[in-house]
Amino acid sequence: AFDFESSTFEFGLSIDDRWQGHGIGKAILKNLECRAAAFGATKLFGDTLRSNESMLGLAKKSGYVFGNSPGDWKLVRFAKEINIAPQEIPCASWRLAKAA
């Protein structure tokens, strides 16, 4: 979900246990970062249970920083600043074509 006022992009991600560890999560996160930047987002974030070691590990490897999730002590918020110019983003080509 993209919030135009704050330029933030919130996401949720779920990968079946059988498919974890195959690089699918990493690929999806990269694509989400690309698409969020194409929308003009400056920050991407999600929340997960403190016990979700798989998601926390993936977020850490992908450069996300961790903090408390507002309103729920059982959750961890992971966030990443997006510093990619739209011209550098292959998935932003539809946006650039529309602007031309």
C-alpha positions in Angstrom: 0.0 0.0 0.0 1.4 3.4 -1.0 0.8 6.4 1.2 1.2 9.5 -1.0 1.3 11.9 1.9 4.3 10.2 3.6 5.8 8.7 0.5 5.9 5.3 2.3 5.1 1.9 0.9 3.9 -0.8 3.3 3.9 -4.4 2.2 3.2 -7.9 3.5 5.0 -11.1 2.2 4.3 -14.7 2.7 6.2 -17.6 1.2 5.2 -21.2 1.8 7.7 -23.1 4.1 8.6 -25.5 1.3 9.8 -22.6 -0.9 11.8 -20.7 1.7 15.5 -20.6 1.2 15.4 -20.6 -2.6 15.9 -16.9 -3.1 12.2 -16.2 -3.8 11.8 -13.8 -0.9 14.9 -11.9 -1.9 13.7 -11.5 -5.5 10.3 -10.4 -4.4 11.8 -7.8 -2.0 14.0 -6.4 -4.8 10.9 -6.2 -7.1 8.9 -4.5 -4.3 11.7 -1.9 -3.8 11.7 -1.2 -7.5 8.0 -0.8 -7.7 7.8 1.3 -4.6 10.4 3.6 -6.0 8.5 3.8 -9.3 5.5 5.1 -7.3 7.7 7.8 -5.7 8.1 6.1 -2.3 11.1 7.1 -0.2 10.7 4.3 2.4 9.5 0.7 2.3 8.3 -1.1 5.5 6.6 -4.1 6.9 5.7 -5.7 10.2 6.3 -9.3 11.3 6.1 -11.3 14.5 9.1 -11.2 16.7 9.3 -15.0 16.4 9.4 -15.0 12.6 13.1 -15.7 12.3 12.9 -16.4 8.5 11.4 -12.9 7.7 13.7 -11.2 10.2 16.7 -12.9 8.6 15.6 -12.0 5.1 15.0 -8.4 6.0 18.4 -8.1 7.7 20.2 -9.6 4.7 18.3 -7.1 2.5 19.5 -4.1 4.4 16.3 -3.3 6.4 16.6 -1.7 9.8 14.4 -2.8 12.8 12.3 -1.0 15.3 9.1 -1.4 17.3 5.8 -1.7 15.5 3.4 1.0 16.7 0.6 -0.4 18.8 1.6 -4.1 19.0 4.5 -5.3 21.1 4.4 -8.7 19.4 5.5 -7.2 16.1 8.8 -5.9 14.8 8.8 -3.2 12.1 11.5 -3.5 9.4 12.1 -0.5 7.1 14.4 0.6 4.3 15.1 3.9 2.8 14.7 3.9 -1.0 17.3 6.0 -2.8 16.8 5.1 -6.5 16.1 7.6 -9.2 13.2 6.5 -11.4 15.4 6.5 -14.5 17.5 3.8 -13.0 14.5 1.5 -12.4 13.6 -1.0 -15.1 10.1 -1.6 -13.7 9.5 2.2 -13.8 9.5 2.3 -17.6 5.7 2.4 -17.7 5.8 5.5 -15.5 8.4 7.2 -17.7 6.6 6.4 -20.9 3.4 7.9 -19.4 5.2 11.1 -18.5 6.8 11.5 -22.0 
